[in-house]
Amino acid sequence: MARWDEILSLPVQNPPTLEFSSGEIVWSKVEGWRDKLDRIALIPFARVDDFVRGESANKDCPSKFHVEARRRRSSSASYKPKVDGILEYILYWCSFGPDDHRKGGIVRPSRNTYVPKKKNAGRPNTKRGCTCHFIVKRLIAEPSVALIIYNDDKHVDKNGSPCHGPQDKKAAGTRAMFAPYISEDLRLRVLSLLHVGVSVETIMQRHNESVERQGGPCNRDDLLTHRYVRRQERSIRRSTYELDPDDAISINMWVESHQSLVFFYEDFSDHDPFTLGIQTEWQLQQMIRFGNRSIVASDSRFGTNKLKYPLHSLIVFNSDNKAIPVAWVITPSFASADAHRWMRALYNRIRTKDPTWKLAGFIVDDPSTDVLTIKDVFQCSVLVSFWRVRHAWHKNIVKKCSETEMRAEMLSRLGQAVDDICKGHGTVDLFEDCMEDFVDGSEFMDYFMGVWYPRIGTWTTTLKTLPLASQETSAAMEFYHIQLKRRLLNEKNPDVYQRADWLADKLGTKVNSYFWLDEYSDKVDFARYWKDEWVSGLTAWRKALKIPDSNVIIEGKSAKVTDQHDGDKTYIVWNPGSQFGTCNCCWAEMGYLCEHMLTVIKVYRRKGYITPSISLLQYNQALMDMLHCSPYDSLIRDHAISLAVFVRKQLDALIDLESSRSSEDPIEKQTDNIIEQQTVGDDQDRELASGTHSVSVDISFPNEDGCLDGQDAPDGVANDLGCGLINEVISGKSAQLESPGNQPSMPNDSDDKQPVEVAAQETDSCKAQLLNDESSLTRYGLERNAEDGNCEDELPCTKKCKKDGEPSSQQGSRWLQ
């Protein structure tokens, strides 16, 4: 009993890596069988497979562990709880053992009627008497924990000699030099290529060519056989999604046979809707890799008019800021009150793999989404993307209005209404005015009145409450929408769209394979198999960065963009400088943001023809709110400054240098100057507290020197924190810049002194991080002040500001509610 008390008192170890081996675990020694000291450790039971994969990837002796024996207690069987009771027992053995098919080796008959085979081709390379093995026990006392007992950790035979791998001299020139099976990456590559229609012969031909180029086999993947690929192809060809004529029964059977792909499943009941959450192992890895301290976006209404149940995608953005689906949820309503159940299951699955994983922000595209549930589960800020609404408006205006000037004017008015609402001084009345002014476009207005007007109220509230995602994020989500549409909705028989089993099966096989191949660098070797479903490449935002400014010619209310590849071809952009513009290219005709519109926006911002985007305004406001509302407590103030510096460095590391031609980012200069212009005097803190109530919602922007207009660059320690910005607001320049009736004047083409927009999607991530930091800072300040007896429920600076009016942090704090 004392021995088990010692075992159960050990810490549960959970390394923050996708896979881990015995070298990353601290082992304890206890007395085992035959007075032998066994090494033991406790890990989460859900991570046993990660440990097995990590042990198989041993560089000194590559191998693979298989299940040699397993005993599992039935869940329905009654048992007496006891400290050493076992729910599950698994014996993992190196695949080069335990039998030894070498000459003179010992082979254990699996049954009494064992008959040796006449030909055991290949067996001397696969069974060499390796004694390395370990045991996994799932205890009744701790069902969520796995006890690992490592009996023999050396890859040797019974004589203690190396029996495979580089240390075994007799294994040289044989398959025993490498692990007995191909790697997981090659297995996924083969399956993905087969799923998208590449033939077995082509796969093997390309593989053999790559092995020849490197001078022969040098790892286990180089030993891929035609037989293995043919067997996988046959399995895929014979599989079917329709396991039963009844769709409900069939989807149940599919879930039972694909447990590794399902992270949540709830069948229809009297109280709960049907919900199926799908996530492959590769998607889980991408979510951990690209979602940690970053953004996850939701595409929540795909296939509403075609599929039996709409498809909801959770998306992360890779190093090129392209969208990668990391989970699919099939359910009648994404905004269901039961969404917290599958969200919690997904979050727990990720945290089991990586306990340090944390989300910076979550982007929604539906105003009815349960924002409180997202904040509660993921503990992050929530942003909203308007791309779906803008796309629908643009597509229907092009479809229902034939006059180009009318299209541009209608889109301009709608865009101005959205901008005013995001800035906080717009209402639903703006859309009512649009409908009254454009009675000539009756066909579109009838569509707008019937489809969108009932939803405008909720959208207006959401746009005022949540910060707006950037244009780069919108472009990435639009491109993902196009990819998913071509890869999923391409069936010849439309009847399959009404089956949930077809949808689940195709997502987990073909669709996942296409997105896996998007990240595969050598996919050009299979170019002759490319179809529409292989659509990939850069998003419209990234394409716009490659178009030089010299290709843009501004002509009155429109702009011409010369094609990069064909100088004789030009595209005309109306309502230039706005994401609600229109272009005569085929991409924009379908309602999407094209590279020509985004190029013109880039040029207009660079020349100062338009104000910075709503997303950047909100990012600046979040930064200023955190800096300007620092309380008396110097520790909290120092914390605020450190957070600002941290976010600025994050932005510096992520900014795409192609998006800026200037030598230094003006936002960086502005933040540097604000941080430099501070002291730690309590009197100056009080002056700041008394003055912050006059800070405008819309802030001013730095000039070419990186300072605010009317100020000189600081030569040393300057005034109080942010005093320059307060002076700027007092002078009225901020209000003038952002007033709805005052737009920046059109400067000369040679005037290139205005700030350049920073990388948009990185701004989303940093803005979400700022909101998280501001929220935690505010909570920290409340707790400190409550302890000191200064104020029970308000920060000191906020309390003082309320004497004269609303606190300066009201605009920023509304995003935190």
C-alpha atoms as one frame of an Amber mdcrd trajectory, in Angstrom:
protein
   0.000   0.000   0.000   2.845   2.364   0.791   4.247   1.647  -2.658   1.025
   2.784  -4.349   0.835   5.863  -2.153   4.300   6.726  -3.402   3.258   6.165
  -7.031   0.044   8.203  -6.838   1.878  11.064  -5.167   4.080  11.557  -8.246
   3.382  14.678 -10.348   1.517  14.304 -13.637   3.919  15.481 -16.348   2.608
  17.116 -19.519   5.409  18.502 -21.742   4.226  21.420 -23.955   5.195  19.746
 -27.244   3.134  17.883 -29.820   5.193  14.739 -29.225   7.552  13.864 -26.392
   9.848  11.004 -25.487  11.249   9.455 -22.333  14.129  11.920 -22.408  11.713
  14.785 -21.711  10.215  13.150 -18.610  11.556  12.911 -15.079  11.441   9.241
 -14.104  11.127   7.691 -10.670  12.378   4.236  -9.774  10.359   1.693  -7.817
  10.871  -1.955  -7.079   9.302  -4.075  -9.786   9.041  -7.714 -10.810  11.943
 -10.017  -9.891  13.443  -7.363  -7.623  14.124  -5.206 -10.655  13.887  -1.433
 -10.451  11.374  -0.135 -12.963  11.219   3.443 -14.150   7.759   4.945 -13.765
   6.087   8.259 -14.548   2.583   9.703 -14.717   1.268  11.492 -17.824  -2.265
  12.389 -18.999  -3.907   9.338 -20.520  -4.969  11.411 -23.536  -1.287  11.922
 -24.389  -0.209   8.283 -24.474  -0.187   8.299 -28.290   2.039  11.389 -28.266
   4.494   9.581 -26.006   4.489   6.495 -28.246   5.188   8.609 -31.335   7.933
  10.476 -29.534   9.609   7.241 -28.449   9.405   5.891 -31.993  11.257   8.956
 -33.292  14.429   8.112 -31.371  17.331   9.515 -33.420  19.873   7.045 -32.056
  17.689   4.034 -32.743  14.588   4.793 -34.864  11.789   2.333 -34.365   8.075
   2.011 -33.875   6.127   0.587 -30.953   3.138  -1.648 -31.480   0.510  -2.954
 -29.058   1.684  -6.408 -28.061  -1.088  -7.005 -25.507  -4.123  -5.125 -24.264
  -6.695  -5.733 -21.550  -9.606  -3.392 -21.035 -12.303  -3.514 -18.392 -15.794
  -3.159 -19.816 -17.443   0.128 -18.931 -20.657  -1.679 -18.002 -18.938  -4.227
 -15.767 -19.189  -3.667 -12.037 -15.948  -3.479 -10.116 -14.781  -2.752  -6.630
 -12.825   0.510  -6.388  -9.322  -0.134  -5.135  -6.104   1.777  -5.277  -4.322
  -0.620  -7.640  -7.369  -1.434  -9.767  -6.809  -1.174 -13.527  -9.263   0.087
 -16.132  -6.918  -0.549 -19.034  -3.594  -2.324 -19.514  -1.506  -1.846 -22.685
   1.861  -3.448 -23.433   3.867  -1.577 -26.072   6.809  -3.403 -27.646   9.403
  -2.329 -30.171   8.359  -3.590 -33.605  11.751  -5.318 -34.004  10.722  -7.710
 -31.225   9.946  -9.646 -29.161  10.466 -12.530 -31.606  13.809 -13.051 -33.315
  13.668 -14.344 -36.880  17.393 -14.152 -37.351  19.393 -17.334 -37.613  19.403
 -19.019 -34.219  16.794 -16.663 -32.837  13.857 -17.626 -30.635  10.319 -17.385
 -32.004   7.367 -17.599 -29.636   4.477 -19.539 -31.156   1.299 -17.500 -30.949
  -0.753 -20.683 -30.599  -0.229 -24.406 -30.150  -0.976 -25.112 -33.823   1.731
 -22.712 -35.050   3.139 -23.784 -38.422   6.320 -22.025 -39.601   5.993 -20.416
 -42.987   8.141 -21.721 -45.810   9.010 -18.180 -46.898   9.574 -15.528 -44.328
  10.781 -12.868 -46.764  11.639  -9.660 -45.000  11.174 -11.057 -41.510  14.871
 -11.006 -40.553  14.681  -7.261 -40.963  11.488  -6.794 -38.954  11.799  -9.233
 -36.040  15.232  -9.189 -34.430  14.472  -9.973 -30.774  14.453  -6.413 -29.429
  13.575  -6.354 -25.721  12.616  -2.662 -25.471   9.073  -2.344 -24.119   6.940
  -0.419 -21.659   3.530  -0.790 -20.009   0.715   1.738 -19.784  -1.847   1.370
 -16.996  -5.022   3.376 -16.591  -5.929   3.209 -12.920  -9.374   3.209 -11.372
  -8.163   5.710  -8.794  -7.106   8.221 -11.509  -8.862   7.456 -14.835  -7.482
  10.582 -16.529  -3.871   9.638 -15.743  -1.658   6.990 -17.347   1.003   5.181
 -15.343   3.967   4.359 -17.605   6.220   1.527 -16.459   9.374   1.320 -18.570
  10.704  -2.206 -18.084  13.483  -2.141 -20.703  14.497   1.099 -22.370  17.422
  -0.196 -24.453  17.002  -1.460 -28.018  19.036  -4.633 -27.516  18.419  -8.364
 -27.793  18.514 -10.887 -24.939  22.313 -10.923 -25.111  22.498  -7.186 -24.592
  23.766  -6.466 -28.116  22.251  -3.808 -30.423  19.842  -5.569 -32.748  18.768
  -2.802 -35.134  19.493   0.769 -36.042  22.828   2.473 -36.763  24.513   0.801
 -33.762  23.882  -2.693 -35.170  26.672  -3.392 -37.680  24.850  -6.437 -39.048
  21.882  -4.247 -39.981  23.944  -2.180 -42.436  22.431  -2.262 -45.907  19.100
  -3.658 -44.703  15.790  -2.162 -43.685  16.713  -2.773 -40.051  18.857   0.351
 -40.255  15.690   2.441 -40.207  12.303   2.411 -38.516  10.073  -0.381 -39.847
   7.306   1.917 -41.084   7.131   5.194 -42.986   6.751   8.464 -41.124   3.415
  10.097 -40.391   4.234  12.954 -42.754   4.803  10.615 -45.712   1.696   8.622
 -44.847  -0.399  11.804 -44.918   1.218  12.834 -48.187   0.408   9.517 -49.849
  -3.175   9.506 -48.575  -3.728  13.138 -49.599  -2.441  12.555 -53.124  -4.597
   9.458 -53.495  -7.695  11.266 -52.216  -7.337  14.070 -54.776  -6.938  11.638
 -57.676  -3.183  11.172 -58.225  -2.402   7.668 -59.490  -0.275   5.114 -57.668
   2.250   4.987 -60.517   2.748   8.759 -60.464   3.286   8.800 -56.701   5.901
   6.056 -56.890   7.594   7.601 -59.925   8.025  10.974 -58.191   9.176   9.245
 -55.008  11.791   7.112 -56.762  13.096  10.154 -58.641  13.624  12.042 -55.387
  15.469   9.057 -53.848  17.756   8.820 -56.888  18.545  12.534 -56.738  19.827
  12.181 -53.178  22.011   9.193 -54.023  19.970   6.331 -52.592  17.915   5.599
 -49.469  19.017   7.324 -46.288  15.901   7.157 -44.080  12.788   5.069 -43.585
  10.662   7.175 -45.947  12.958   6.326 -48.846  11.839   2.692 -48.538   8.239
   3.377 -49.553   6.924   0.412 -51.531   4.528   0.190 -54.441   2.602  -2.472
 -52.541   1.868  -0.136 -49.629   0.621   2.671 -51.881  -1.522   0.253 -53.896
  -3.048  -1.117 -50.693  -3.962   2.404 -49.526  -5.474   3.220 -52.917  -7.590
   0.073 -52.824  -8.835   0.906 -49.334  -9.876   4.416 -50.414 -11.574   3.161
 -53.572 -13.630   0.572 -51.693 -14.699   2.873 -48.862 -18.145   4.471 -48.869
 -19.794   7.213 -46.865 -23.266   5.657 -46.953 -23.010   3.069 -44.207 -26.799
   2.842 -43.910 -29.712   4.142 -46.010 -30.897   6.081 -42.962 -28.705   9.161
 -42.656 -29.041   9.328 -38.851 -27.927   5.710 -38.415 -25.169   6.134 -40.978
 -23.667   9.176 -39.261 -23.683   7.288 -35.950 -21.770   4.436 -37.561 -19.337
   6.891 -39.159 -18.607   8.513 -35.805 -17.954   5.132 -34.170 -15.465   4.155
 -36.882 -13.685   7.544 -37.001 -13.151   8.360 -33.343  -9.770   9.959 -34.055
 -11.441  12.608 -36.252 -14.282  13.502 -33.868 -13.744  15.882 -30.960 -17.451
  16.306 -30.133 -20.652  14.484 -31.049 -24.207  15.016 -29.854 -27.095  13.229
 -31.539 -30.549  14.698 -31.854 -32.578  14.686 -28.648 -35.555  16.471 -27.143
 -33.301  19.123 -25.635 -30.068  19.177 -27.670 -29.545  19.765 -31.407 -27.391
  17.572 -33.620 -23.736  18.631 -33.354 -20.669  17.012 -34.878 -17.179  18.440
 -34.423 -14.470  17.186 -36.808 -10.748  17.787 -36.413  -7.961  15.713 -37.922
  -4.606  15.285 -36.218  -3.001  17.601 -38.775  -5.623  20.279 -38.110  -4.973
  20.009 -34.383  -1.265  20.559 -34.985  -1.967  23.620 -37.151  -4.287  25.082
 -34.523  -1.615  24.701 -31.867   1.087  26.063 -34.164  -0.668  29.070 -35.719
  -3.390  29.723 -33.144  -1.215  30.122 -30.072  -1.073  33.820 -29.066  -2.794
  34.591 -32.351  -6.202  34.802 -34.025  -8.875  32.187 -34.760 -11.683  33.180
 -37.120 -15.121  31.683 -37.669 -16.786  31.112 -41.037 -20.207  30.222 -39.737
 -22.668  30.107 -42.627 -21.184  28.062 -45.445 -23.651  26.044 -47.509 -26.773
  27.405 -45.833 -28.819  27.074 -49.038 -27.394  23.753 -50.256 -26.322  21.552
 -47.376 -28.585  19.718 -44.964 -26.788  21.425 -42.093 -24.655  24.556 -42.542
 -20.937  24.091 -42.111 -19.013  26.165 -39.580 -15.261  26.422 -40.012 -12.705
  27.542 -37.468  -9.735  29.114 -39.231  -6.182  30.098 -38.348  -3.757  32.054
 -40.509  -0.373  30.662 -41.529   2.888  32.534 -42.035   1.580  33.899 -45.361
  -1.663  34.959 -43.648  -3.640  32.412 -45.651  -6.592  30.723 -43.987  -6.237
  27.113 -42.816  -9.312  25.287 -41.462  -8.485  23.721 -38.101 -11.934  22.398
 -37.163 -15.342  21.889 -38.737 -18.604  21.913 -36.828 -21.802  20.562 -38.373
 -24.865  21.811 -36.514 -28.132  23.551 -37.407 -27.140  26.752 -35.606 -23.706
  28.097 -34.691 -25.329  30.622 -32.330 -26.985  27.887 -30.291 -26.938  28.226
 -26.530 -25.266  24.803 -26.421 -22.220  26.009 -28.387 -20.217  26.140 -25.172
 -20.192  22.341 -25.043 -18.316  21.761 -28.288 -16.166  24.854 -27.723 -15.142
  23.538 -24.329 -14.402  20.100 -25.807 -12.214  21.664 -28.498 -10.407  23.886
 -26.009  -9.746  20.963 -23.656  -8.387  18.884 -26.537  -5.907  21.606 -27.452
  -4.863  22.265 -23.873  -4.275  18.564 -23.363  -1.710  18.676 -26.162  -0.195
  22.018 -25.141  -1.007  23.340 -21.645   0.553  26.719 -22.538  -1.700  27.315
 -25.556  -3.669  30.559 -25.351  -5.750  32.457 -27.872  -5.253  36.189 -28.449
  -8.517  36.866 -30.268 -11.557  35.257 -31.876 -13.152  36.739 -35.027 -16.871
  36.139 -35.586 -18.908  36.871 -38.712 -22.403  36.550 -37.267 -23.938  39.101
 -34.855 -25.990  36.370 -33.177 -22.876  34.443 -32.098 -22.670  33.808 -28.371
 -19.789  36.183 -27.607 -19.948  35.580 -23.860 -19.416  31.856 -24.389 -16.363
  32.500 -26.566 -14.868  34.827 -23.961 -15.620  32.357 -21.183 -14.101  29.340
 -22.956 -11.121  30.823 -24.790 -10.459  33.714 -22.378  -9.747  36.152 -25.212
 -11.099  39.237 -26.937 -13.694  38.966 -29.707 -13.586  40.867 -33.001 -16.144
  40.978 -35.797 -15.605  40.571 -39.531 -17.953  42.296 -41.971 -16.711  40.446
 -45.054 -19.790  38.285 -45.567 -22.201  41.223 -45.541 -19.981  43.346 -47.792
 -19.647  40.437 -50.223 -23.415  39.901 -50.360 -24.112  43.601 -50.915 -21.439
  43.917 -53.589 -22.536  40.799 -55.466 -26.199  41.784 -55.513 -25.508  45.396
 -56.502 -23.521  44.141 -59.499 -26.290  41.680 -60.313 -29.271  43.996 -59.871
 -27.853  47.368 -60.952 -26.438  47.802 -64.457 -25.231  51.418 -64.228 -21.620
  51.684 -63.090 -21.969  55.122 -61.508 -25.046  54.016 -59.593 -23.183  50.954
 -58.289 -20.273  53.056 -57.073 -22.523  55.615 -55.382 -24.613  52.988 -53.600
 -21.555  51.125 -52.361 -19.989  54.401 -51.242 -23.025  55.348 -49.160 -23.255
  51.892 -47.608 -19.543  51.931 -46.797 -19.754  55.392 -45.232 -22.671  54.239
 -43.079 -20.697  51.232 -41.839 -17.642  53.395 -41.073 -19.724  55.906 -39.119
 -21.308  53.125 -37.078 -17.898  51.608 -36.273 -16.678  55.034 -35.126 -19.614
  55.257 -32.737 -21.635  58.116 -34.252 -23.915  56.268 -36.674 -27.324  54.614
 -36.356 -29.748  52.553 -38.404 -31.115  55.814 -39.791 -28.132  55.979 -42.145
 -29.384  52.905 -43.999 -32.917  54.272 -44.101 -31.563  57.423 -45.748 -29.797
  55.264 -48.332 -33.022  53.497 -49.217 -34.797  56.823 -49.650 -32.034  58.344
 -51.786 -31.655  55.392 -54.151 -35.225  54.746 -55.172 -33.973  54.377 -58.754
 -32.178  51.193 -57.766 -35.416  49.589 -56.692 -34.380  46.023 -57.468 -31.433
  46.096 -55.066 -33.353  48.130 -52.491 -36.139  45.551 -52.492 -33.504  42.892
 -51.857 -31.899  45.001 -49.125 -35.247  45.717 -47.483 -36.320  42.089 -47.479
 -33.062  40.367 -46.556 -30.836  42.802 -44.661 -32.984  45.499 -43.126 -34.377
  43.133 -40.423 -30.774  42.298 -39.433 -29.322  45.812 -39.551 -30.238  46.496
 -35.928 -28.224  43.560 -34.583 -25.345  44.314 -36.937 -25.293  47.956 -35.820
 -25.093  46.913 -32.183 -22.324  44.419 -32.935 -20.245  46.908 -34.941 -20.481
  49.402 -32.093 -19.643  46.797 -29.469 -16.868  44.745 -31.087 -13.735  45.971
 -32.891 -13.678  45.436 -36.647 -11.310  42.942 -38.278  -8.905  44.172 -40.946
  -9.197  44.050 -44.726  -6.406  41.482 -44.951  -8.396  39.162 -42.705 -11.462
  39.691 -44.900  -9.443  38.901 -48.035  -8.080  35.707 -46.446 -11.552  34.543
 -45.400 -12.952  35.291 -48.859 -10.206  33.205 -50.446 -10.929  30.333 -48.039
 -14.612  30.589 -48.945 -13.737  30.177 -52.637 -11.459  27.208 -51.923 -14.027
  25.416 -49.780 -16.783  26.006 -52.324 -14.770  24.459 -55.144 -13.516  21.539
 -53.070 -16.739  20.591 -51.328 -19.654  21.559 -53.573 -18.428  19.849 -56.744
 -20.550  16.697 -56.752 -22.383  15.610 -59.892 -25.290  14.282 -57.841 -26.741
  17.166 -55.773 -28.787  14.745 -53.649 -25.727  13.935 -51.546 -25.777  17.479
 -50.154 -28.735  16.447 -48.018 -26.779  13.752 -46.183 -24.713  14.480 -43.091
 -22.635  11.306 -43.488 -21.435  12.456 -46.925 -20.461  15.856 -45.546 -18.520
  14.408 -42.610 -16.737  11.842 -44.762 -15.710  14.291 -47.478 -14.442  16.857
 -44.984 -12.263  14.283 -43.244 -10.840  12.875 -46.483 -10.790  14.914 -49.702
 -11.247  18.429 -48.349  -8.674  17.921 -45.610  -6.290  16.487 -48.219  -6.551
  19.568 -50.436  -5.726  21.898 -47.559  -2.863  19.638 -46.469  -1.428  19.804
 -49.989  -1.683  23.602 -49.921   1.099  23.507 -47.325   3.110  20.873 -49.246
   6.092  22.530 -50.916   6.611  19.908 -53.671   3.045  19.826 -54.951   4.250
  21.310 -58.262   5.551  17.824 -59.109   1.913  16.819 -59.610   0.881  19.867
 -61.668  -0.689  17.819 -64.450  -3.312  16.588 -61.988  -4.334  20.090 -60.938
  -7.998  20.933 -61.298 -10.180  23.793 -60.102 -10.150  22.209 -56.655  -6.392
  22.774 -56.401  -6.923  26.555 -56.444  -4.251  28.082 -54.262  -1.783  30.941
 -54.283  -1.814  34.378 -52.717  -4.821  36.201 -51.348  -5.985  39.435 -52.963
  -4.245  41.412 -50.215  -0.900  39.722 -50.875  -1.284  40.171 -54.630  -1.937
  43.871 -54.085   1.375  44.235 -52.259   3.195  43.050 -55.388   1.611  45.661
 -57.677   3.858  48.757 -57.831   2.414  52.209 -57.244   3.465  53.221 -60.752
   0.775  50.908 -62.153  -1.943  53.071 -60.567  -3.237  56.181 -62.353  -5.789
  58.352 -60.543  -8.407  59.969 -62.765 -11.028  61.982 -60.894 -13.462  59.674
 -59.122 -11.857  56.519 -60.481  -8.446  54.917 -60.763  -6.823  52.743 -63.409
  -4.611  49.805 -62.509  -2.354  48.350 -65.191  -2.043  44.576 -65.268   1.366
  43.332 -64.128   1.702  40.696 -66.843  -0.096  42.419 -69.716   0.701  46.108
 -69.981  -2.085  46.661 -72.510  -4.753  45.524 -70.045  -6.090  47.965 -67.453
  -8.747  47.702 -64.762 -10.924  50.586 -63.648 -11.683  50.988 -59.942 -14.622
  53.200 -58.990 -15.053  54.649 -55.517 -11.274  54.264 -55.029  -9.784  54.124
 -51.572 -12.708  52.233 -50.043 -13.274  48.523 -49.504 -16.796  49.255 -50.750
 -15.403  50.156 -54.167 -16.027  48.272 -57.384 -13.804  47.043 -60.207 -14.434
  45.645 -63.683 -12.288  42.523 -63.136 -13.951  39.101 -62.933 -13.039  38.635
 -59.246 -14.763  41.857 -58.181 -17.755  41.089 -60.408 -18.397  38.086 -58.141
 -18.437  40.383 -55.111 -14.967  39.720 -53.718 -12.204  42.125 -52.746  -9.799
  42.153 -55.698  -6.119  43.070 -55.732  -6.844  46.164 -57.845  -9.174  47.676
 -55.245  -6.711  46.893 -52.462  -3.804  48.315 -54.463  -5.660  51.599 -54.900
  -6.444  51.657 -51.167  -2.751  51.121 -50.450  -1.749  54.005 -52.754  -4.414
  56.329 -51.368  -3.309  55.673 -47.797   0.326  56.123 -48.683  -0.360  59.486
 -50.288  -2.709  60.587 -47.506  -5.842  60.822 -49.643  -7.876  58.878 -47.068
  -7.756  58.340 -43.329  -6.391  55.095 -41.859  -8.727  52.137 -41.715 -11.270
  51.573 -38.975  -9.225  48.604 -37.778  -6.108  50.731 -37.291  -8.106  53.510
 -35.609  -9.453  51.008 -33.103  -5.988  49.559 -32.546  -4.605  53.030 -31.793
  -7.550  53.779 -29.518  -7.020  50.580 -27.537  -3.347  51.439 -27.118  -4.071
  55.012 -26.020  -6.816  53.956 -23.615  -4.416  51.632 -21.862  -1.648  54.242
 -21.683  -3.781  57.264 -20.782  -5.883  55.800 -18.012  -3.094  54.576 -15.783
  -4.067  55.019 -12.095  -2.084  56.515  -9.223  -0.444  53.212  -8.381   3.001
  53.360  -9.981   3.186  49.568 -10.197   0.054  49.426 -12.345   1.359  52.288
 -14.482   4.638  50.457 -15.044   2.654  47.368 -15.967   0.719  49.378 -18.575
   3.920  50.691 -20.125   5.479  47.223 -20.233   2.383  45.864 -21.974   2.542
  48.647 -24.560   6.206  47.927 -25.250   5.476  44.198 -25.504   2.694  44.723
 -28.046   4.824  47.146 -30.063   7.624  44.573 -30.273   5.116  41.934 -31.305
   3.920  44.164 -34.106   7.480  44.932 -35.198   8.229  41.226 -35.496   5.108
  40.482 -37.542   4.849  43.469 -39.865   5.341  42.521 -43.495   8.086  44.774
 -44.825   6.541  44.647 -48.293   3.526  46.587 -47.046   5.611  49.638 -46.186
   8.149  51.582 -48.235   9.028  53.980 -45.447  12.155  53.540 -43.360  10.331
  53.374 -40.038   6.781  52.670 -39.045   5.034  55.851 -37.809   2.975  53.861
 -35.313   6.219  52.594 -33.814   7.553  56.163 -33.650   4.376  57.397 -32.000
   4.503  54.655 -29.377   8.211  55.276 -28.763   7.659  58.995 -28.203   4.736
  58.425 -25.869   6.714  55.939 -23.804   9.721  58.255 -23.688   7.587  61.236
 -22.608   6.859  60.059 -19.073   8.032  60.416 -15.490   6.958  58.759 -12.294
   5.743  61.833 -10.361   2.454  61.462  -8.543   1.508  65.104  -9.236   1.794
  64.555 -12.977  -0.276  61.392 -12.682  -3.038  63.469 -11.107  -2.815  65.984
 -13.944  -3.176  63.145 -16.425  -6.138  61.715 -14.527  -7.900  65.067 -14.542
  -7.234  65.586 -18.245  -8.027  62.203 -19.699 -11.746  62.837 -19.767 -11.246
  65.120 -22.760  -9.492  62.510 -24.890 -11.439  62.065 -28.095 -12.608  58.704
 -29.297 -10.776  59.194 -32.581  -7.111  59.959 -32.165  -4.718  61.968 -34.294
  -1.843  60.580 -36.289   1.871  61.298 -36.376   3.546  63.342 -39.029   6.600
  62.356 -40.997   8.814  62.988 -37.948   6.885  60.458 -35.920   5.500  63.183
 -33.610   2.052  64.679 -33.432   1.387  67.850 -35.378   2.510  70.957 -33.546
   5.153  69.131 -31.491   8.866  68.717 -31.799  10.612  65.430 -31.359  11.617
  64.979 -27.713  15.258  65.582 -26.911  15.179  63.954 -23.524  12.791  63.256
 -20.702   9.690  65.197 -21.660   6.361  65.815 -20.062   3.856  63.445 -18.572
   2.676  60.247 -20.215   0.825  61.106 -23.421   0.806  64.854 -22.773   1.442
  65.462 -26.454  -1.695  63.626 -27.408  -3.758  65.532 -24.842  -2.457  68.821
 -26.210  -3.314  67.603 -29.693  -6.858  66.765 -28.668  -7.256  70.121 -26.931
  -6.164  71.876 -30.119  -9.057  70.199 -31.916  -7.049  68.502 -34.640  -8.200
  65.019 -33.739 -11.835  65.977 -33.947 -11.217  67.743 -37.228  -9.479  64.716
 -38.714 -12.210  62.265 -37.848 -15.257  64.452 -38.228 -17.713  62.881 -40.697
 -17.937  66.059 -42.680 -14.218  66.720 -42.911 -12.219  64.390 -45.114  -8.511
  64.860 -45.773  -7.786  67.094 -48.719  -6.346  65.568 -51.863  -2.620  66.359
 -51.792  -0.266  66.337 -54.733   0.988  63.029 -56.045   4.460  63.916 -54.863
   3.309  64.332 -51.272   4.305  61.062 -49.666   4.630  62.108 -46.061   1.555
  60.500 -44.561   1.823  57.354 -42.457   1.579  53.995 -44.116  -0.912  51.407
 -42.909   0.810  48.625 -41.010   0.256  44.977 -41.840  -3.461  44.635 -41.304
  -3.823  41.108 -39.996  -1.020  41.601 -37.489  -2.935  44.644 -36.267  -5.918
  42.359 -35.559  -3.743  40.080 -33.444  -2.074  42.927 -31.551  -5.391  44.722
 -31.084  -6.877  41.590 -29.545  -3.806  41.258 -27.333  -4.200  44.892 -26.264
  -7.823  44.325 -25.307  -6.851  41.254 -23.294  -4.056  43.188 -21.584  -6.304
  46.169 -20.882  -8.922  43.899 -19.360  -6.396  42.148 -17.128  -4.821  45.489
 -16.213  -8.193  46.913 -15.245  -9.017  43.890 -13.089  -5.589  44.105 -11.480
  -6.122  47.792 -10.697  -9.528  47.161  -9.151  -8.107  44.459  -6.906  -5.180
  46.636  -5.818  -7.358  49.630  -5.069  -9.829  47.508  -3.148  -6.979  46.193
  -1.018  -5.673  49.727  -0.396  -9.139  51.073   0.382  -9.000  53.717  -2.368
 -12.046  52.606  -4.318 -14.247  49.569  -4.231 -15.273  49.331  -7.858 -13.491
  52.008  -9.878  -9.979  52.959 -10.820  -8.903  56.279  -9.241  -8.489  58.048
 -12.582 -11.886  56.836 -13.791 -13.576  57.938 -10.586 -12.118  61.413 -10.896
 -13.064  61.686 -14.558 -16.680  60.900 -13.767 -17.018  64.148 -11.870 -16.997
  66.079 -15.132 -18.374  63.542 -17.568 -17.798  60.117 -19.083 -14.454  58.433
 -18.443 -11.934  58.480 -21.249 -11.715  54.714 -21.285 -15.393  54.243 -22.079
 -14.770  53.769 -25.781 -12.105  51.142 -25.144 -13.881  49.408 -22.283 -16.994
  48.789 -24.361 -14.987  46.160 -26.247 -14.267  44.356 -22.991 -17.858  43.944
 -21.871
